[in-house]
Amino acid sequence: MKTWFHSWRAAIRIARRDAWRAKGRSALVLAMIALPILGVSAFDLTFRSAEPSPADRVERAIGAADARFRDAQMGGVPILQDPAGDMNAPARKQDDERWPSGPTDVTKAIPAGSTVLTDRVGSAKLTTSHGLLMTEVRELKASDPVARGIMTLLEGRHPEKSDEVMATSHFLESSGLSIGSTLSARNFDRPYRIVGSYELPDSLDTAQVNALPGAFLAPYAKAVEKSGLPAPESSVSYLVRKAGGFTWNKVQEINTKGVMVTSRAVLLSPPADADVPLYQKDGWGNYEAGSADRAAELAAVATVVGLAMLEICLLAGPAFAVGARRSRRQLGLVGANGGARSHIRAIVLSGGLVIGVAAAVVGTVLAVVLTLALQPLLEEAMGKRFGSFDVRPLELLAIALLAVLTGLLAAIVPAITASRQSVLASLTGRRGVRRSSRVLPVIGLVALVIGAAVALLGSLVTEQVAVVAAGSALAELGVVAMTPALVGLFGRVGRWMPLSPRLALRDAVRNRGRTAPAVAAVLAAVAGTVAVSTYMASREAENRAAYQPQLPYGVAAAFVREEGGRDVPAVREAVQRYLPVDVRADVERVSVGKPGCPPWGGDPGCGRFEVVVPPANECPLYVAVPGREDPAERFTPDQRRKMVTEDWRCKESSSGGMYSADGGLLVGDAKLLQVLGVDDPAAVKALADGKVVTFDRAQVDKNGTVGLKQITDNAAADKAMEEGRPAPGKVSTVPAYLVPGGKKSYGVQALMTPAAAEAAGLSTVPLGMYASTDRLPDAEQRQKLDGEIAKLASGVELHVEEGFVNKYGIVLLSLAIFAGLVTIGAAGIATGLAQADAEADLKTLAAVGAPPRVRRTLSGFQCGVVATMGVVLGSAAGMLPAVGLRLTEERDQLRYHEMSIAQGWTGTDTAPPDVPIVVPWETLAVLLVAVPLGAALLAALVTRSRGALARRAAT
């Protein structure tokens, strides 16, 4: 034991001294190992710190209260809820019963003697320095001890009067206001003074204003109603503090009154799933990741970590071999003085141990320092504050041990190679000739065949992507194991090359111990890049083929559906001002009820509108049948398939595009037809004659008219729909013109003029506009338009049709650059080792009259040869996983397509899906040509033309 300890201590001291002498090489290997450790450690620290503790989570949700009570909106019937208070369902409901709805009085469920704090949340368009900003308004007495922890006061003070508010820092930044400024709301001229700023620890990017209870939302709602608009909605909950808190049994007791409870005691000590009645109902359950999911996640993480370690070992291994080669005389002296092969192995392995430990320390320390320094930026990026800076020593130690293990693994092969060198060869500088292993290529070939078979089998038979990934990884490892043999095959092409590349290729083949790891490192990086690039290029081609434009190319559309189109004129003016508009078509929508009603109705005094489809034109698959939830169930799969593929009533309309209005009916003029590219003089004449121009055959009855129904009683309409009856309402019949030829109308199914709508007894409100443009707007024009629209604080739906946009171009370029850097790094390391080995040959060439440039050209070709071999092998290996994944997706899409046809789902394309496999030739060209050429040129540039003078080695 004592001898073992002293020998390793001496080996570590020698390795430490060598590492310090070769600072450049040591720094390179240290950086390769430390950077992944830095990234993983920083991620661990950030993830653990960003995840608040249960106590922090409770404090941010309910402050210092014992529970938060809120209405389940189920009419007060008993409910079941989950422990977190996020999900709920009626306690007793049959499958054929209607889902209960309606408010309940939450205050009656609050125990007597409790301290109660009201928390009401609504929204309003507040005035800012730039215009208007839709903002969340919260009425909560934040200074109350019960609310402590929900809001963090940053500056100023809490509101104390009814005309005072405080705002989140995000709101102040977005609005251009500050403490001391005043604000108000649209339709509400009452001013409020900002007295403080705060933040929500779990939502830093929320624009919110806080006022005292009853100070803003109630008077604001009255003012809005007075202006003729529906009152804005708000939600209320109650923070409750009570001695003893609220146990799970108490929460379930309160649930019988239709009230949901978020309890501090339950959140800190949740019950078992078996004690949660909601989880026992069909379709409900605890959807947290189970053991199988966690096992799959661990397997994925282990695979990624393993491949990363393999890549680092392949990159760092030749660097340790360089060090061993440069220290071969020193190692020979160790052997000459009685050192065993184990001592030589220990010295080289100690080099990996020293670098690994140093990388672990540097990576971990930098991770802690950088995470602490960047904590504010990380919090802003994630949108929430850290609970605490959570450092878990065992996790960081495990990550650090990966660095040590990586360093040792990278030094194993150089250590074995160095120990096999004879003492005489080490002292004289001679290189022995050793045949490469014949077993390893056979193992690699077997792994390649099995991996390829598993990947293809997984893509053609199973539905598990993990099988394809596992097979591809095994095949890639097989190619890595075959690399020495494949390098030898490359050597056969050297006979047709000039002197310098022939020497470089011969040197690479003869010294496979240093060439193979570098080639394998390039292979692994390029294989991953080619796999991802091929998959993404294939997806891009699929998305391009499936892309459906929402509007004709270059056409812009803007809609405003709220407040009765109040902001539509301003939006039209902004679009006209900032976009190169050619033709503008203003459109309106039909409104039922008060002018400010939304299109979908629902508010008091508001109705809705629909285009009546004659019974003879309805698709049988969707005709409601009393007592049957799904009308399509009365047909067989073959009947459904026949209807979807042959019955025109069940086929998808060709007018898919932007959603414009209910029934696709717009009120406008012939300019809209011009903007949409519908060239039909008969349609223009029909509009002038007061007819409805329709693109949907199903809307026209046998008399050539279209029925337009105004529904004023929403409750009666909903009940009729549940019973399979037509909704009651006033129907106006208007003559119609059906545009022939199935022309694409981009979501517009019917069009009528304002005069025709008025004649039919329909009320209209402004909706928006369509506009054709002379050219696509540039970035500056879009930014100005977006800024102008943002000032209105309206829900403006703006779309400019730019055609298909490739989202993956920058990703493919980034992958190519990454693979190029890894290739140049690996080839550079191999070149450095080759120069160390070939120094004697270079001196011989110089002695026989070779010009100085031979050293540069030979170095460049050595680097280029390694890069070329790795890129070629990696490109071939990377195709397998991409093809396997695409074949798997094709099977999934075909199965879904067949199921859709069999179920009778309309909107399904009757043609089978096309899942192309596209080779990214641009990326491959960069990898196969530019990267090896760049590596060769770089190596030639950094190599000195003349070597250092040295005496002749004794022989």
Residue, then its C-alpha position, 0 to 999 in steps of 0.5 A: m500500500k505504501t509503495w502504491f501510494h508513493s508511486w502515484r504521488a510521484a506520478i501526479r507530481i511529474a504530471r503536474r510539472d509536465a502540465w505546467r510546462a506545456k501550458g498551451r496544451s494543458a489549457l486546451v484540454l482543460a477548456m474542453i473538459a471544463l466548459p461542459i462542466l461549467g454549463v452543466s453546473a450553472f444549469d444545476l444551480t440555476f434550476r435549483s435556485a429558480e425552483p422555489s421551496p414549498a414555503d416560498r411557493v405558498e407565500r407567493a400564492i397566498g401571502a401569510a394567509d392560511a388559505r385562498f377561497r374562490d368560486a368554482q363557478m358551478g352554481g354551488v354544487p359539491i365539487l372535488q378538487d386537487p390538493a393544489g386547488d388548480m383542478n376541480a369537477p362536480a362531485r356527482k355528475q352522470d355522463d349524460e348530465r349537463w355540466p353545472s355552471g353559475p356563481t355561488d356566494v363564497t363568503k358563506a363558506i368562510p368560517a366565522g371568526s376568520t380574518v378575510l382579505t379581498d383580492r379582486v383582479g380585472s383589466a383596463k386600458l390605462t393611459t400612458s406616456h405613449g398612448l393606451l396599455m391593456t393592464e391588469v388591475r388588482e384590488l388588494k390591500a397589499s400593506d395588510p400583514v395577511a398579504r405579505g409576500i404576494m407583492t414585493l415593494l421596490e420603491g415608494r409606499h403602498p396606496e393609502k387613499s382611494d385615488e392612489v395606486m402602485a404599479t409593477s416595475h414592468f408597467l412603469e417601464s412599458s408605460g413611460l410613467s414613474i412614481g408621482s405620475t398620474l394615470s387614468a383609463r379609457n372611458f374613465d376620467r378619474p385620475y390616480r397618482i402612482v405612489g410606489s412600485y412593486e414586483l410579483p416574484d413569480s411574474l416579473d413581466t406582468a404589467q399590473v396596477n394595485a389599488l385599494p379594494g373598491a377604489f378602481l374596478a367598480p367605478y370603472a365598470k360603471a363608467v364603461e357601462k355608461s358609455g354604452l359598452p359591456a362592463p369588463e369582467s373581474s374575478v374575486s378570491y378571498l385570503v383567509r387566516k384562521a387559527g388552526g389552518f385548513t386541513w385536507n379534510k376541512v378543504q373537502e368539507i368546504n368543497t361541498k359548498g362549491v368553493m375551491v380552497t388553496s390551503r397552506a397546510v395542504l400545499l406544505s403537506p399534500p395528501a397521498d393520491a389515494d386520498v384525493p377523490l378527484y384522482q379516482k374519477d375517470g379522466w382525472g388524475n395526478y399528471e405528474a411524471g411517473s416512474a416510467d417517465r422519470a426513467a426515460e428522462l434519466a436514460a435520455v440524460a445518461t445518453v447525452v452525457g455519455l455521448a458528450m464524454l465520448e466526444i471530449c475523450l476523442l478530442a482530448g485523447p490525442a492531446f494526451a498522446v501528444g504529451a506522452r510522445r513529447s515526454r517519451r525520453q522522460l518516460g524512457l528514463v523512468g523505465a531505465n531506472g527500474g520503473a515498471r510499465s504500471h509506473i509509466r501508465a500511472i504517469v500518463l494517467s496522472g496527466g488526465l487526473v490532474i487536468g480533470v481535477a483542475a477542470a472540475v475545480v475551474g468549471t465548478v467555481l466559474a459556474v458558481v461565480l457566474t450564476l451569482a453574477l448573472q442572477p438578476l439577468l437570469e431572473e429577468a429572462m425567466g420572469k421570476r425571482f430565485g427562491s434562494f441561491d440553492v447550492r447542492p454539494l452532492e450534485l456539484l460533486a457528481i458533476a465534478l467527478l464527471a470531469v475527473l472521469t473524462g480526463l482519466l478516460a481520455a488518457i487511458v489509450p495514450a497511457i497503454t500505448a506509452s507503457r508498451q513502448s520499449v525503453l530503448a525506443s523511448l530513449t533513442g526516439r525510434r517509433g516501433v511498428r505495431r499492428s492495429s487491433r483486428v478485433l475492434p473493427v469486427i466489434g464495430l461492424v457488428a455494432l453498426v449492423i445491429g444498430a442500423a437494423v434496430a433503427l430501421l426496425g424501430s422506424l418501420v415497426t414500432e412507434q418508439v422514437a427512443v428505439v430509433a435513437a438507441g439504434s442510431a447511437l449504437a450504429e455510430l459507436g460501431v463506426v467509431a470502433m471501425t475508424p482505425a480500419l476505415v483510416g487504412l482503407f483511405g490510405r489506398v488512394g494515396r498512390w494517385m496523390p502528389l508528394s505532400p498529400r501522399l506523405a500526409l495520408r501515409d503518415a495518418v495511416r501508419n499512425r492510426g493510434r493518433t489519427a483514429p481518435a481525431v477522425a472519430a471525434v470529427l465523425a461524432a460531431v459531423a454525424g450529429t450535425v448531419a442528422v439534425s440538418t437532414y431532419m430539419a431540412s426535411r421538416e422545412a420541405e414538408n412545412r413548405a408543401a403544407y403551408q396554406p397562405q392566410l391571404p394573397y401574397g403581400v396583402a395585409a388584414a387588420f381586425v378589431r373585435e372589441e368595443g364595437g370597433r371603436d379603434v377601427p378608424a385609427v387602425r385603418e389610418a395607421v395601416q394606410r400611413y405606414l404600409p405601401v397600400d395599393v387598394r384598401a377595402d374596409v369591412e364591417r361585421v354584423s352585430v346583434g344587441k348593443p353596439g359594443c357587444p363582442p361578435w360571440g355574444g354572451d354579455p347581457g343585452c348581446g346576441r349572436f349571428e349565424v348563416v343558416v345552412p339548409p338541412a338539405n346541405e348539411c353534412p350527415l356526419y354532423v346533423a345532431v341526433p337527439g340522445r346521441e353525442d356523436p352523430a357520426e357514430r350511426f355510420t360505419p367507417d366505410q360510410r364515413r370514408k365515402m362521405v368524406t371523400e365523395d359527398w360535397r357537403c362533407k368536404e372542406s371548404s376551399s376558403g380557409g384563411m384568416y378568421s374574419a367573422d361568424g359564418g364568414l360573412l363580411v359587410g363591404d364592397a367590391k374592393l374586397l374581391q379585388v384585394l383577394g384576387v377574385d376576378d368575377p364581374a358577375a360577383v361585382k354586379a351581384l353586389a351592386d344588385g344587393k345580393v350576397v356573394t357567397f363562396d360556400r355552396a352549402q349556404v345557398d338553398k334551393n331558391g338561390t337565397v341565403g338565410l341570415k339568423q339573428i339570435t337574441d336569446n343566448a340561453a334558449a339558443d344554447k338549450a336548443m343546440e343541446e337538444g338537437r334543435p335549430a336555435p330560435g331567432k329572426v331569419s332574413t332571406v337575401p338573394a345570393y350569388l355563388v362564385p363558381g369554380g371553388k375560388k380561394s377566398y381566404g376565410v371570407q365565405a360571404l360578402m354583402t354591401p352595407a346597403a344590403a345589410e341594412a335592407a335585411g334588417l342587420s346592424t353592423v359595426p366596423l371590423g377592420m380592413y384588407a389592403s393589397t400592397d405594392r411591395l412587402p413592408d420592410a422592418e422599419q415600416r412594420q416596427k412603426l406600424d406595430g408601435e402605433i397599434a400598441k398605443l391603442a391597447s386594443g386586441v388588433e389582429l394584424h397579419v401581412e402575408e409574406g408567404f412561407v418563411n423558413k425558420y430553420g435556416i439560422v439553425l442549420l448555419s449554426l450547426a454547420i459552424f459548430a461542426g466546423l469548429v469541432t472538426i478544426g479543433a480535432a484535426g488541429i490536435a491530430t496535426g500537432l501530434a503528427q508534427a511531434d512524430a514527424e519531426a525527424d522526417l521533416k529534418t531529413l527532408a530539409a537535409v536533402g534539399a526540400p524547400p521550407r514550404v514543405r513543412r507548411t504544406l505537409s502540416g496543412f495536408q495532415c490536418g486536411v486529411v484528418a478533417t476530410m476522413g472525419v467529415v466523410l464518415g460522419s456525413a454517412a453516419g448522420m443520415l441513419p437517425a434522420v431517415g429513421l425518424r422521418l420514416t417513423e413520422e411517416r407511419d404516424q401521419l399515415r395512421y392518423h390520416e387513415m383514422s381521420i378518414a374512417q372517423g369521418w372528420t371533415g377537413t381531412d385531405t383525402a390524399p395520403p400525407d407526403v413526408p419527404i426526406v431532403v438532403p441538406w446539400e448546402t450544409l453538406a457542401v460546407l462540411l465536405v469542402a469548406v471545412p476541410l479546406g479551411a482546416a488545412l489552410l489554417a494549419a498551414l498558416v500557423t505552422r513555422s516554415r523552419g524547425a528549431l535546430a537540434r542535434r542528431a539523435a544518437t542511434 
